[in-house]
Amino acid sequence: MAAKRWRETHRLDCRAGNGQLASSIVLLVGALLLLVAAPSVAIDAPALPVPTTPVTLCMIDGAPELAQSSTNLVQDNELLSLTQAKARLHGLSIDLISAVFDQILGWPINIRYTTGFSKTLYRTREGDGCNISISNIFKAAHRETCNAACLVPDNSSALGPEEFEPFVCCLDFSHTYFSGGWSLMSKQTNGASVNYVDVFFQRDIVHALAVTVIGMFVVAHLIWIFEARVYGKRETPTYTQFRPKYLDGLKDGTWFAGSTVLGDVGAGMKLPVTPAGRLLAIIWVMFGLFVLSFVTSVISSTLTEAK
C-alpha cells in the first residue's frame, strides 16, 4: 500500500511539473511572437504620398494665429515660400505649418497671405488658390455639409470679403492642434480686506448649522429611546450606556449626537449596542461628514473668490 501511494504521489508530481513546463513554453512562444511582430507593424505603417506640386496653404491674418513683422509688410493674396513666411510673418499658424508640413510630412508648400476670413474658406472649398486654410476656424454643421444645400453665389466678385459665409460649406476639418480657452474678464478686486464674519456666517453655512442642531436634538431622543431599554443589561460599563431617566438620558444622547456628528462615535464615552442604535449612529456619522465637507467647500470657495 505504501509503495502504491508513493507511485501515485510521484505520478501527480510529474503531471503537475509537465503542466507548468507546458505553460512556460506557451508564454515563451507568445513573447517571441510579439517581439517578431512589433518591428513589422512599424515597418508596414503606410506613409502619406508626397505631392509632386507645391501645396498652397492660405493663412488668414489675425493675432495670435498670424501677425506681420513691423518691417517688409506682406500684401493681401501674396504668395510666399516657407522661408519667406518665417521671415515676414509670425504666430501659431506659422509654427503649425512648420511642424506639420515641413518637419513631419516634408511636403513642398507655398503660403498665401489672406485677410478675408469667409472668402478664404470659400476659396478653399473651390480650390481657387487655396488647397488648405489654417486659422482659428470653428467647426459647424453647415460648413461640413456637402449636398444640394451647399450653394454657389451667382456673382462672387460682387461679394465683400466677409459676405461668403452662406456659401462656406463642403469643407473637411482636421482635429484641433491648438486648444484655446475662452473666458470672461473683469476688474480684479483687492482681497486684502476680507470680512471673515461674513465668510463664516453666510447664509448657506448658517442653514447647514441650523439643520445640524435640529438633527442633534432628534438623534439625541432617538438614541435614548433605542438604548435606555438595555441599560444595565449588557456587559459594557454603565458609563458607556444611556441612562433611563429622561433628562439624564437626554444629556447622554446630546453628548453622543454632538460628538458623533464630528466623526467620533460617542467620543468613546457613549456607545450604542442595539442594532437600531448602531444603524442610527452610522447614518448620523455619514450626515456629519457631509455637513463638514459642505461647510469646508463653501468657506474655501468664498475665500478664493475674495482673494
Secondary structure by P-SEA (a helix, b strand, c coil): caaaaaaaaaaaaaaaaaaaaaaaaaaaaaaaaaaaaaaaaaaaccccccccbbbbbbbbbccccccccccccccccccccaaaaaaccccaaaaaaaacccccccccbbbbbbccaaaaaaaaaacccccccccccccccccccccccccccccccccccccccccccccccccccbbbbbbcccccccccccaaaaaaccaaaaaaaaaaaaaaaaaaaaaaaacccccccccccccccccccaaaaaaaaaaaaaaaaaccccccccccccaaaaaaaaaaaaaaaaaaaaaaaaaaaaaaaac
